[in-house]
Amino acid sequence: MDLNTVETMSTPTCRGELWPLGPGDAILAGGTWLFSEPQPHIRRLIDITRLGWPPVTVR
């Protein structure tokens, strides 16, 4: 699914660069759901994969 309403994308490298989040912002961490259906309200994607956080493991 194309996200043709996205105007900008940011890739923060530290937690402090995440904020503030606003209306139209979406956190991208893999993104399978984001790309599964239209998201006309999204204007900015924030890709958190460069933060270096370890993956969550559910046991």
Summary of the structure (lengths in Angstrom):
residues: 59
radius of gyration: 12.3
end to end distance: 31.8
largest distance: 38.1
contacts: 106
relative contact order: 0.38
helix: 12%
strand: 19%
